Amino acid sequence: MLGIATPSFVLAILLIVVFSVGLNWFPSRGWKGPNTWVLPVIALAGYQVAQIARYTRASMLEVTRKDYVRTAQSKGIRATAVVVRHMIRNALIPVVTILGPIFAFLVTGSFIIEQFFGIPGIGRLYIVAIGTRDYSMIMA
């Protein structure tokens, strides 16, 4: 629930304060290599990972009570085979469905994260276009 309740910009500030300023483990700005990607990826994906985990858990709990799972268990199929063959295949249907809106949220959330971490990307370009009233860039 912490991942869903915490906005990405708050998580970004906390990550910068703790891991860049306090512990000096990661740089707080730039996009030069894998070392600089860690904090922006965590800040941007925190909400999405929590949401996918929530959907997966709810879907797995729902599938557990289905007749075909009980039938497979009563046939004596190993528990791992029941989970892999029957439960996960059917539980991933709602999870895959929610991936589209999650991807859209990633793109819109990247605008904020790019500003916090000084990443030159589409978000920065879009914000500059708004500031200069470049309507053709905004509409594209």
N, C-alpha and C positions, 0 to 999 in steps of 0.2 A: 504494500500500500504506500510505502514511502516513495517509491519510484513514480507512482501515479500522482501523488499529492504534491510533489516538488516540481515547479516549473523549470524548464531547461535553463533559463537565464539565472535563476537562483542557484541551481546546481553548478553552472559554469563559474559563478563567482566563488562558491565554496571550494570548488576544485582548484581554482587559481590561487586562492588564499592559502589553502592547506598544502597543495603539492608543488606549487611554483614559488610562492613567497616563503612559506613556513619551512618546508622540507627541502626545497630547491632540487627536486627530483626531475621535473619536467620544465621546459621553457613555457612561458605564458603566451607568447606571441609567435607568429610565423607559421610557415608550412614548408619546412626544409627537408624533413625526413620522418621516418616512422616514430622517432622519439617525440616529435611535435604533434603527431596525430592522436596520441592517447587521450589527452584531456578533452579535445573537442568531440571525439567519438563517444566517450562516456557521457558527456553532457548532452549530446544530441540524442543518443539512443537509450537513455535511462527510462524515459516514459514508454517508449515503444517496446522495450524488452519486458517491462512490467506488465504492459497490456497484453502482450502475446502470452506471457506466463499465466496470466489470469484466465484468458480464453482457453488455453490448453488445459489448465487444471479443471475448469468447469466442464469442458467437453469430455475430458477423460472420466470425470465422476459421473457424467450422464451416460456415457457408453458402458460403464461398468455394470449398470443395472439392466442392460439389454439382454434379450433372450438368447441371441446368438453367442454372447460371451459365456453365459451360464451353460449353454449346450456344449461349447468347446471345452469348458472346464470339466463338465461331467463326463466327457469322452476320455479324459485323462491326458489331454495335451498339456505339455509343460507350460508353466506360468509365463515364461519369457516368450514362447511361441504364441500364446494367446494375446499377450500385450502387443507384440509386433505385428502379427497377421490380422488380428481382428480389432483390437482396440485403437491402436494408433492410426491405422488407415481410416477408420471412420471418425475418429476424434479430430483429425486434421482438416476436415472439410470446413468447419466454421473458422478455423484459424487461417486457412488460405484465403477465405472470403474477406477477412478483415485486413489482409496485407495491402490491398489497394489504398484504402484510406490512410493506413499507417505510412505508406510511401509518400502520399501527398503531404501528410503532416511533417515528414522528414524534410521535404523540400522547403516548405514554408518556415519550419523551425531553423533551417540552416542560415537564414538571413540574420537572425539574432546571434547565433553562435559564431558566424563569420565576423561579426562586429566585435564580439568580446575577445576573440582569440587572434584578431588581426589577420585573418585568412583572406587572400585575394581570390574572390570567387564571384559567382552569379549574384549572390545576395548583396555584396558590396556594390557591384555594377548596377543593380536595381535601385539601391538606395541613392546612389549618385545620380541616376537618371531621374528619380523623383525630385531631388534637390535642384537639378538643372532644368526641370520640366521638359525632358526629352520624351514626348508622348509616344513616338514610334518605338522607342526602346521599352517603355513601360508596357505597351500593348503586345509586344512580341513575347 
